[in-house]
Amino acid sequence: MAHSGTVEITGDDVERGGEILTPAALEFVAGLHTAFAARRDELLAARAVRREHAARTGTLDFPPQTREVREAQWSVAPAPEALRDRRVEITGPTERKMAINALNSGARVWLADLEDANTPHWANVVSGQVNLYDAVRGEIAFTSPEGKSYALDPAVRPATIVVRPRGWHLDEKHVLIGGRRAVGALVDFGLHFFHNARAALDRGAGPYYYLPKLESHLEARLWNDVFTHAQAELGIEHGTIRATVLIETIPAAFEMEEILHELREHASGLNAGRWDYLFSLIKYFRDAGPGFVLPDRDSVTMTAPFMRAYTELLVKTCHRRGAFAMGGMAAFIPDRRDPGVTARALAKVREDKGREAGDGFDGSWVAHPDLVPVCREVFDGVLGERPNQLDRQRPEVAVAAEDLLDLASAPGSATAAGLRAAVDVGLRYLSSWLGGNGAAAIHNLMEDAATAEISRSQVWQWVRNGVVLDTGDTVIPDLVRAVLAEVRADLADLPRLAEAAELFEEVALAEDYPDFLTVPAYERI
């Protein structure tokens, strides 16, 4: 155990961890925590109050008290050169080999994920920071146990690094400040900013971040104040940080303008975080009645009317304010051993990215290096030599509150196959997560925590609403447990299967719905 002032590190030693967990860096993190943890706590409490009101009334709306912000003329700060062209972004965890592959992929941006594609095992938290430290300085290399070497390719422009810290709701149990767990987001951001802000600036980029899971403009204001504090503390010019906010919760969809406004001196854009958005819709209206019950996950695509409303509003909002609109994750991944799977994945990604480029998005996400050329080709076809589509203003788009909440228009139905798929994917993902891997390839899809969240939330909602499947069976806890037992038998070789099944049952059938499955899961690692 190491101590630094009021900071106590309870995690085991991690290779090169001493280079990251220096007394000065921990003091910086402690300063952020002391200044902002109480406000974070208040904002999390406010989430619950707002959610209960929405469930009771069955609706949300654009806040009347911020109408002036929506109607006023203003724009976000102009983008730095390193972020002007974001036509392809590759996402993934900060594991060393994957980091090198992402930097070499030809993507314009690498979303270095300390959140949903990462598990907060202490070794991952610290080694991710070590890998980012080396990556920023162009010094990252790796030799596999089999002797294969990985290094940065001098012939490729390395992807610009944009780091995604954990969401506001997560704590870090291995860092105690004044005896209480540190705010996970502030640990991730603070360690990265302290060590790498100047190094990134020296190389023509800067400290850039993706902000996940925000639910209100007040949560964006908190991040803005964190940025202001951090820059002042290290003597870095105000406005140097740039943040892209994931619009991946339904309440945030009603505050896109306000979120950009709060962060306007630090904002770079918004991203359509589609899978978490679906999870949020189910979670937010899980007990608001049958009008909010979604069919099988596979039948809810980006062409569903309420998903179209969400993405079109995002593009219009961003471009009106001079911010970039970033498309969402295409989860399909190729299989180098199976040409048929690869062909289907490439076709799905081409279709998805073509729709986004046509809608005015400035770029989009992929989860695998082999998909970078496809995404780039699609956006090249629309952008040509232009770095982005900020000039596409979309004045014809008019989205009302009811359009965002029109879940009843989703095609498809609830099926026994869909229930089984939810349990299967949930178990496979939780097995991977508990074992330390937060980005799992499941059935030729790259899945992160949002997948398991959708799966267990949908099961919870179907039970609560007595949904009748195509077989005539009503979804009750005993049916879910029977399916769970069948799937467990099929997946008998999965590591940590008993724990995964116990956890899935807990978060899918609990009387009181747990807001995030990663919170109870974290206590098991």
C-alpha positions as CSV (number, residue, x, y, z in Angstrom):
1,M,0.0,0.0,0.0
2,A,1.2,3.5,-0.9
3,H,0.3,6.8,0.7
4,S,0.5,10.2,-0.8
5,G,-0.8,12.9,1.6
6,T,-4.5,12.2,1.9
7,V,-4.4,9.8,-1.0
8,E,-4.2,6.0,-0.3
9,I,-3.6,3.5,-3.1
10,T,-5.0,0.1,-2.1
11,G,-4.4,-1.7,-5.4
12,D,-1.5,-4.0,-6.1
13,D,1.6,-2.9,-7.8
14,V,1.3,-2.7,-11.6
15,E,4.3,-2.7,-13.9
16,R,5.6,0.9,-14.4
17,G,2.7,2.1,-12.1
18,G,5.2,4.2,-10.2
19,E,5.7,6.4,-13.3
20,I,1.9,7.2,-13.3
21,L,1.0,7.2,-9.6
22,T,3.6,9.9,-8.6
23,P,3.1,12.0,-5.6
24,A,2.5,15.1,-7.8
25,A,0.0,13.3,-10.0
26,L,-2.0,11.9,-7.0
27,E,-2.0,15.4,-5.4
28,F,-3.5,16.8,-8.6
29,V,-6.2,14.1,-8.7
30,A,-6.9,14.7,-5.0
31,G,-7.3,18.4,-5.8
32,L,-9.9,17.6,-8.4
33,H,-11.7,15.2,-6.2
34,T,-11.8,17.6,-3.2
35,A,-13.1,20.4,-5.5
36,F,-15.8,18.5,-7.4
37,A,-16.8,15.2,-5.7
38,A,-19.6,16.7,-3.7
39,R,-21.2,18.3,-6.8
40,R,-20.9,15.0,-8.6
41,D,-22.9,13.4,-5.7
42,E,-25.6,16.0,-5.9
43,L,-25.9,15.5,-9.7
44,L,-26.3,11.8,-9.4
45,A,-29.0,12.3,-6.8
46,A,-30.8,14.7,-9.2
47,R,-30.8,12.0,-11.9
48,A,-32.9,9.7,-9.8
49,V,-35.5,12.5,-9.1
50,R,-35.8,13.4,-12.8
51,R,-36.1,9.7,-13.8
52,E,-38.9,9.1,-11.4
53,H,-40.8,12.1,-12.7
54,A,-40.4,11.0,-16.3
55,A,-41.6,7.4,-15.5
56,R,-44.6,8.8,-13.6
57,T,-45.6,11.2,-16.4
58,G,-44.4,9.0,-19.3
59,T,-42.7,11.9,-21.0
60,L,-39.7,14.3,-21.2
61,D,-39.5,17.6,-22.9
62,F,-37.0,20.3,-23.9
63,P,-36.5,22.3,-20.7
64,P,-38.5,25.6,-20.7
65,Q,-35.9,27.3,-18.3
66,T,-33.2,27.0,-21.0
67,R,-35.2,28.2,-23.9
68,E,-33.0,31.3,-24.2
69,V,-29.9,29.2,-24.8
70,R,-31.7,27.3,-27.6
71,E,-32.9,30.5,-29.3
72,A,-29.7,32.6,-28.9
73,Q,-26.9,32.9,-31.5
74,W,-23.7,31.4,-30.3
75,S,-21.1,28.8,-31.4
76,V,-18.5,26.5,-29.9
77,A,-14.8,27.4,-30.1
78,P,-13.3,26.6,-33.5
79,A,-11.7,23.2,-33.7
80,P,-7.9,22.8,-33.4
81,E,-6.2,21.5,-36.5
82,A,-5.7,18.0,-35.1
83,L,-9.5,17.6,-34.8
84,R,-10.8,19.3,-37.9
85,D,-11.0,16.1,-39.9
86,R,-12.6,13.2,-38.0
87,R,-14.0,11.1,-40.9
88,V,-13.0,7.8,-39.3
89,E,-12.6,7.1,-35.6
90,I,-11.5,3.7,-34.3
91,T,-12.6,2.8,-30.8
92,G,-11.1,0.3,-28.4
93,P,-9.5,-0.4,-25.0
94,T,-6.1,0.9,-24.1
95,E,-4.5,-2.6,-24.0
96,R,-1.0,-2.2,-25.5
97,K,-1.2,-4.3,-28.7
98,M,-4.7,-2.9,-29.5
99,A,-3.5,0.6,-28.9
100,I,-0.7,0.2,-31.5
101,N,-3.0,-1.4,-34.0
102,A,-5.5,1.5,-33.5
103,L,-2.8,4.2,-33.9
104,N,-1.6,2.4,-37.1
105,S,-5.1,1.8,-38.5
106,G,-5.3,4.9,-40.8
107,A,-8.2,6.3,-38.7
108,R,-8.1,10.0,-38.0
109,V,-8.9,9.5,-34.3
110,W,-8.4,6.7,-31.8
111,L,-11.0,6.8,-29.0
112,A,-8.8,5.4,-26.2
113,D,-11.4,3.9,-24.0
114,L,-11.1,3.8,-20.3
115,E,-14.8,3.3,-20.0
116,D,-17.2,0.8,-21.5
117,A,-14.6,-1.2,-23.6
118,N,-12.4,-1.4,-20.5
119,T,-12.9,-3.2,-17.2
120,P,-11.9,-1.3,-14.1
121,H,-9.6,-4.0,-12.9
122,W,-6.7,-2.0,-11.2
123,A,-4.1,-3.5,-13.6
124,N,-6.2,-2.2,-16.5
125,V,-6.7,1.3,-15.0
126,V,-3.0,1.8,-14.4
127,S,-1.5,0.0,-17.4
128,G,-4.0,1.9,-19.6
129,Q,-2.4,5.1,-18.4
130,V,1.1,3.7,-19.0
131,N,0.1,2.9,-22.6
132,L,-1.4,6.3,-23.2
133,Y,1.8,7.9,-21.7
134,D,3.9,6.1,-24.3
135,A,1.4,6.5,-27.1
136,V,1.3,10.3,-26.8
137,R,5.1,10.4,-27.0
138,G,5.2,8.0,-30.0
139,E,7.2,5.5,-28.0
140,I,4.7,2.6,-27.7
141,A,5.9,-0.8,-28.7
142,F,5.0,-4.4,-27.7
143,T,6.4,-7.9,-28.1
144,S,3.9,-10.7,-27.7
145,P,4.6,-13.9,-25.7
146,E,5.0,-15.6,-29.1
147,G,7.7,-13.1,-30.1
148,K,5.7,-11.0,-32.5
149,S,6.7,-7.3,-32.5
150,Y,4.3,-4.4,-32.7
151,A,5.4,-0.8,-33.2
152,L,4.2,2.5,-34.7
153,D,4.3,2.5,-38.5
154,P,6.4,5.5,-39.7
155,A,4.5,5.4,-43.0
156,V,1.1,6.0,-41.3
157,R,-0.1,9.2,-39.7
158,P,-0.9,8.0,-36.2
159,A,-4.5,8.5,-35.1
160,T,-5.1,11.6,-32.9
161,I,-5.8,10.3,-29.3
162,V,-9.1,11.2,-27.7
163,V,-9.5,9.6,-24.2
164,R,-12.8,8.5,-22.8
165,P,-12.8,8.5,-18.9
166,R,-15.4,6.6,-16.9
167,G,-18.9,8.1,-16.4
168,W,-19.8,10.2,-13.4
169,H,-21.5,7.2,-11.7
170,L,-18.4,5.1,-11.2
171,D,-16.0,5.3,-8.3
172,E,-12.4,3.9,-8.1
173,K,-12.1,1.6,-5.1
174,H,-8.3,1.4,-5.3
175,V,-7.8,5.2,-4.8
176,L,-9.1,6.5,-1.4
177,I,-9.1,10.3,-0.9
178,G,-9.7,11.4,2.7
179,G,-10.9,7.8,3.3
180,R,-13.5,7.7,0.6
181,R,-13.4,6.2,-2.9
182,A,-12.2,8.6,-5.6
183,V,-14.5,9.6,-8.4
184,G,-13.5,7.3,-11.3
185,A,-13.9,9.9,-14.0
186,L,-11.6,12.3,-12.1
187,V,-8.9,9.6,-11.6
188,D,-8.9,8.7,-15.4
189,F,-9.0,12.3,-16.5
190,G,-6.7,13.7,-13.9
191,L,-3.9,11.1,-14.4
192,H,-4.1,11.5,-18.2
193,F,-4.2,15.3,-18.2
194,F,-1.4,15.7,-15.6
195,H,1.0,13.5,-17.5
196,N,0.1,14.1,-21.2
197,A,-1.4,17.5,-21.8
198,R,1.9,19.3,-22.5
199,A,3.4,16.3,-24.4
200,A,0.3,16.2,-26.7
201,L,0.5,20.0,-27.3
202,D,4.3,19.7,-28.1
203,R,3.3,17.2,-30.9
204,G,0.7,19.3,-32.5
205,A,-2.4,17.8,-30.8
206,G,-3.7,18.4,-27.3
207,P,-5.6,16.9,-24.4
208,Y,-8.8,15.7,-26.0
209,Y,-11.6,13.7,-24.3
210,Y,-14.9,11.9,-25.0
211,L,-17.4,12.4,-22.1
212,P,-19.8,9.5,-21.6
213,K,-23.2,9.0,-20.0
214,L,-24.1,12.6,-19.3
215,E,-27.7,13.2,-18.5
216,S,-27.9,17.0,-18.2
217,H,-26.3,20.3,-19.0
218,L,-25.5,20.7,-15.3
219,E,-23.3,17.5,-15.6
220,A,-21.6,19.1,-18.6
221,R,-21.1,22.3,-16.6
222,L,-19.3,20.2,-14.0
223,W,-17.0,18.8,-16.6
224,N,-16.3,22.4,-17.9
225,D,-15.4,23.5,-14.4
226,V,-13.1,20.5,-14.0
227,F,-11.4,21.5,-17.3
228,T,-11.0,25.1,-16.2
229,H,-9.6,24.1,-12.8
230,A,-7.2,21.5,-14.4
231,Q,-5.8,24.0,-17.0
232,A,-5.3,26.7,-14.4
233,E,-3.6,24.3,-12.0
234,L,-1.0,23.2,-14.6
235,G,-0.7,26.6,-16.3
236,I,-2.2,25.5,-19.6
237,E,-4.1,28.0,-21.6
238,H,-7.8,28.0,-21.0
239,G,-9.7,26.3,-23.8
240,T,-6.9,24.0,-24.7
241,I,-8.9,20.9,-23.7
242,R,-11.4,19.8,-26.3
243,A,-14.3,17.5,-25.4
244,T,-16.8,15.5,-27.5
245,V,-19.9,14.5,-25.6
246,L,-21.7,11.2,-26.2
247,I,-25.4,11.8,-26.4
248,E,-26.2,8.3,-25.2
249,T,-28.9,8.9,-22.6
250,I,-32.5,10.0,-23.4
251,P,-32.5,13.0,-21.1
252,A,-29.3,14.3,-22.8
253,A,-31.1,14.1,-26.1
254,F,-33.4,16.9,-24.8
255,E,-30.4,19.1,-23.8
256,M,-28.0,18.8,-26.7
257,E,-27.9,22.6,-27.2
258,E,-27.4,23.3,-23.5
259,I,-24.7,20.7,-23.2
260,L,-22.7,22.3,-26.0
261,H,-23.4,25.7,-24.5
262,E,-21.9,24.8,-21.1
263,L,-18.8,23.4,-22.8
264,R,-18.6,25.9,-25.6
265,E,-15.0,27.0,-24.8
266,H,-14.0,23.3,-24.7
267,A,-16.5,21.6,-26.9
268,S,-15.6,19.7,-30.1
269,G,-18.8,17.9,-30.9
270,L,-21.5,15.4,-30.0
271,N,-21.6,11.7,-30.8
272,A,-24.6,9.5,-31.4
273,G,-23.8,6.7,-28.9
274,R,-26.5,4.5,-30.2
275,W,-26.3,1.3,-28.0
276,D,-26.1,3.2,-24.7
277,Y,-28.9,5.4,-26.0
278,L,-31.2,2.3,-26.4
279,F,-30.2,1.1,-23.0
280,S,-31.1,4.5,-21.5
281,L,-34.5,4.5,-23.2
282,I,-35.3,1.2,-21.8
283,K,-33.9,2.1,-18.4
284,Y,-35.6,5.5,-18.2
285,F,-39.1,4.3,-19.1
286,R,-38.8,0.7,-17.8
287,D,-41.9,1.1,-15.6
288,A,-43.8,3.7,-17.6
289,G,-46.2,1.2,-19.3
290,P,-46.5,-0.9,-22.4
291,G,-46.0,2.0,-24.8
292,F,-42.3,2.0,-23.9
293,V,-41.7,-1.7,-24.3
294,L,-39.2,-2.4,-27.1
295,P,-39.2,-5.5,-29.3
296,D,-36.1,-7.8,-29.7
297,R,-32.9,-5.8,-29.8
298,D,-32.0,-7.0,-33.3
299,S,-35.2,-5.5,-34.7
300,V,-34.4,-2.0,-33.4
301,T,-32.2,-0.5,-36.0
302,M,-31.0,3.1,-36.8
303,T,-33.9,3.4,-39.3
304,A,-36.5,3.1,-36.5
305,P,-38.4,6.5,-36.5
306,F,-37.3,7.5,-32.9
307,M,-33.7,6.7,-33.7
308,R,-33.9,8.7,-36.9
309,A,-35.3,11.7,-34.9
310,Y,-32.4,11.4,-32.5
311,T,-29.6,11.3,-35.1
312,E,-31.1,14.1,-37.3
313,L,-31.6,16.4,-34.3
314,L,-28.0,15.7,-33.3
315,V,-26.6,16.7,-36.7
316,K,-28.7,19.8,-36.9
317,T,-27.8,20.9,-33.4
318,C,-24.1,20.4,-33.9
319,H,-23.8,22.1,-37.2
320,R,-25.9,25.1,-36.0
321,R,-23.3,25.6,-33.3
322,G,-20.1,24.9,-35.3
323,A,-19.6,21.5,-33.5
324,F,-18.9,18.1,-35.2
325,A,-21.6,15.5,-35.4
326,M,-20.0,12.0,-35.0
327,G,-21.8,8.8,-36.0
328,G,-22.1,5.8,-33.8
329,M,-20.5,2.4,-33.5
330,A,-21.0,-0.2,-36.2
331,A,-20.7,-3.3,-34.1
332,F,-20.2,-5.7,-37.0
333,I,-16.7,-7.0,-37.2
334,P,-15.0,-9.0,-39.9
335,D,-13.6,-12.5,-39.4
336,R,-10.3,-13.0,-41.3
337,R,-11.0,-16.8,-41.3
338,D,-14.5,-16.6,-42.7
339,P,-14.9,-14.6,-46.0
340,G,-18.7,-14.9,-45.7
341,V,-18.9,-13.2,-42.3
342,T,-16.5,-10.5,-43.5
343,A,-18.5,-9.8,-46.6
344,R,-21.7,-9.4,-44.6
345,A,-19.9,-7.2,-42.0
346,L,-18.5,-4.9,-44.7
347,A,-21.9,-4.6,-46.4
348,K,-23.6,-3.7,-43.1
349,V,-21.0,-1.2,-42.2
350,R,-21.1,0.4,-45.7
351,E,-24.8,0.8,-45.5
352,D,-24.7,2.2,-41.9
353,K,-21.9,4.7,-42.7
354,G,-23.5,5.7,-46.0
355,R,-26.7,6.7,-44.2
356,E,-24.6,8.7,-41.7
357,A,-22.5,10.5,-44.3
358,G,-25.7,11.3,-46.2
359,D,-27.3,12.7,-43.1
360,G,-24.5,15.2,-42.6
361,F,-22.3,13.5,-40.0
362,D,-18.7,14.6,-40.0
363,G,-17.3,11.1,-39.4
364,S,-18.1,7.9,-37.6
365,W,-16.9,5.0,-35.5
366,V,-15.6,1.6,-36.3
367,A,-14.4,-1.1,-33.8
368,H,-11.9,-3.0,-36.0
369,P,-8.9,-1.9,-38.1
370,D,-10.2,-3.8,-41.1
371,L,-13.3,-1.5,-41.2
372,V,-11.3,1.7,-41.4
373,P,-11.0,1.6,-45.2
374,V,-14.7,1.0,-45.7
375,C,-15.7,3.9,-43.4
376,R,-13.1,6.2,-45.0
377,E,-14.2,5.4,-48.5
378,V,-17.8,6.2,-47.7
379,F,-17.0,9.5,-46.1
380,D,-14.4,10.4,-48.7
381,G,-17.2,10.0,-51.3
382,V,-19.3,12.7,-49.6
383,L,-16.5,14.9,-48.2
384,G,-14.0,14.9,-51.0
385,E,-11.3,17.3,-50.0
386,R,-13.4,19.0,-47.3
387,P,-12.4,18.1,-43.7
388,N,-16.0,18.0,-42.5
389,Q,-19.6,18.8,-43.2
390,L,-20.2,21.8,-40.9
391,D,-21.8,23.7,-43.8
392,R,-24.7,21.2,-43.9
393,Q,-27.1,23.0,-41.6
394,R,-30.2,20.8,-42.0
395,P,-32.8,23.6,-41.5
396,E,-35.5,21.2,-42.7
397,V,-35.2,19.0,-39.7
398,A,-37.8,19.6,-37.0
399,V,-37.9,17.1,-34.1
400,A,-40.5,17.3,-31.4
401,A,-40.4,15.6,-28.0
402,E,-42.9,13.0,-29.0
403,D,-40.7,12.0,-32.0
404,L,-37.8,11.1,-29.7
405,L,-40.2,9.1,-27.5
406,D,-42.1,7.3,-30.2
407,L,-40.9,3.9,-29.1
408,A,-44.2,2.3,-30.2
409,S,-43.2,2.9,-33.9
410,A,-40.3,0.4,-33.6
411,P,-40.9,-2.6,-35.9
412,G,-40.6,-6.1,-34.7
413,S,-41.9,-8.0,-31.7
414,A,-40.8,-9.8,-28.6
415,T,-39.8,-13.4,-29.3
416,A,-38.5,-16.4,-27.5
417,A,-35.4,-16.3,-29.6
418,G,-34.9,-12.7,-28.6
419,L,-35.2,-13.6,-24.9
420,R,-32.7,-16.4,-25.3
421,A,-30.3,-14.0,-27.3
422,A,-30.5,-11.4,-24.5
423,V,-29.6,-14.0,-21.9
424,D,-26.9,-15.6,-24.1
425,V,-25.2,-12.3,-25.0
426,G,-25.5,-11.0,-21.4
427,L,-23.8,-14.1,-20.0
428,R,-21.0,-14.1,-22.6
429,Y,-20.3,-10.5,-22.0
430,L,-20.3,-10.7,-18.2
431,S,-18.0,-13.7,-18.3
432,S,-15.6,-11.6,-20.4
433,W,-16.0,-8.5,-18.2
434,L,-15.4,-10.3,-15.0
435,G,-12.3,-11.8,-16.5
436,G,-10.8,-8.4,-17.3
437,N,-11.9,-7.8,-21.0
438,G,-14.5,-5.1,-21.6
439,A,-14.5,-5.4,-25.4
440,A,-15.7,-8.8,-26.4
441,A,-16.3,-10.3,-29.9
442,I,-19.7,-12.1,-29.6
443,H,-21.4,-13.6,-32.6
444,N,-19.3,-11.4,-35.0
445,L,-20.3,-8.2,-33.2
446,M,-17.9,-6.1,-31.0
447,E,-19.8,-5.7,-27.8
448,D,-19.1,-3.5,-24.8
449,A,-21.0,-2.9,-21.5
450,A,-23.9,-1.3,-23.3
451,T,-24.8,-4.6,-24.8
452,A,-25.2,-6.4,-21.5
453,E,-27.1,-3.4,-20.2
454,I,-29.6,-3.6,-23.1
455,S,-30.0,-7.3,-22.6
456,R,-30.7,-7.3,-18.8
457,S,-32.8,-4.1,-19.0
458,Q,-35.0,-5.6,-21.7
459,V,-35.5,-8.8,-19.7
460,W,-36.4,-6.7,-16.6
461,Q,-38.8,-4.6,-18.6
462,W,-40.5,-7.6,-20.3
463,V,-41.0,-9.2,-16.9
464,R,-42.3,-6.1,-15.3
465,N,-44.8,-5.6,-18.2
466,G,-45.8,-9.2,-18.6
467,V,-44.8,-9.3,-22.2
468,V,-46.2,-12.2,-24.2
469,L,-43.7,-13.8,-26.6
470,D,-44.4,-15.3,-30.1
471,T,-44.7,-18.7,-28.4
472,G,-47.6,-17.5,-26.3
473,D,-45.4,-17.7,-23.1
474,T,-45.6,-14.7,-20.7
475,V,-42.2,-13.5,-19.6
476,I,-42.1,-14.2,-15.9
477,P,-39.1,-14.7,-13.6
478,D,-39.4,-18.5,-13.7
479,L,-39.3,-18.4,-17.5
480,V,-36.2,-16.2,-17.4
481,R,-34.5,-18.6,-14.9
482,A,-35.4,-21.6,-17.1
483,V,-33.8,-19.9,-20.2
484,L,-30.8,-18.9,-18.0
485,A,-30.3,-22.6,-17.0
486,E,-30.5,-23.7,-20.6
487,V,-28.0,-21.1,-21.8
488,R,-25.7,-21.9,-18.9
489,A,-25.6,-25.5,-20.0
490,D,-24.8,-24.5,-23.5
491,L,-22.0,-22.2,-22.4
492,A,-20.5,-24.6,-19.8
493,D,-16.9,-23.8,-20.8
494,L,-17.2,-20.1,-20.2
495,P,-14.8,-18.8,-17.5
496,R,-16.5,-17.4,-14.4
497,L,-19.9,-18.6,-15.7
498,A,-21.5,-19.2,-12.3
499,E,-20.6,-15.6,-11.3
500,A,-21.8,-14.2,-14.6
501,A,-25.1,-16.1,-14.3
502,E,-25.7,-15.0,-10.7
503,L,-24.9,-11.4,-11.6
504,F,-27.2,-11.5,-14.7
505,E,-30.1,-12.9,-12.7
506,E,-29.5,-10.2,-10.0
507,V,-29.6,-7.2,-12.4
508,A,-32.3,-8.6,-14.7
509,L,-34.8,-9.8,-12.0
510,A,-34.1,-7.6,-9.0
511,E,-37.2,-5.9,-7.5
512,D,-35.3,-2.6,-7.5
513,Y,-33.7,-2.1,-10.8
514,P,-29.9,-1.4,-10.5
515,D,-29.0,1.7,-12.5
516,F,-25.8,0.2,-13.9
517,L,-24.8,-3.4,-13.8
518,T,-21.1,-2.4,-13.7
519,V,-21.6,-1.1,-10.2
520,P,-22.4,-4.5,-8.6
521,A,-20.1,-6.2,-11.1
522,Y,-17.2,-4.0,-9.9
523,E,-17.5,-5.4,-6.4
524,R,-16.9,-8.9,-7.8
525,I,-13.4,-8.1,-9.3
